[in-house]
Amino acid sequence: MKEKTLFIIMIVIICVMGVYIMKQQVELDEVKKTVAEKQAFIDKTEKEIDEAVALVKKYTCIRNPFK
């Protein structure tokens, strides 16, 4: 009788752990998706900043006096 009870308890614990692991995996996937979206936004912003800096350098009349 004790063996059956311990076996059932072990099965229940394994099932609970499996559910917890799956929940953690789903949360990890959501975090990875959010990070990828934010990284794409950062890359886009950096590109826009580089383009703006290039335009400013192109159309600025100030010359470097130390050249």
C-alpha positions, 0 to 999 in steps of 0.5 A: 500500500505504501509503495502505491501511495508513494508512486502516486505522489511521485507521479503527481509531483512529476506532473506538477513540475511538468506544468511549471516547466511548460509555464516557464517556457511560455514566459521565456518565449514571450520575453524573447519576443519582447526583447526581439521587438525592442532590439528591432526598435533600437536598431531602427532608431540607431539607423535614423540617428546615423542618417540624421548625423550624416545629413547634418555633417553634409549640410553644415557649413562649419569647418574644422579649424584644426585640420 
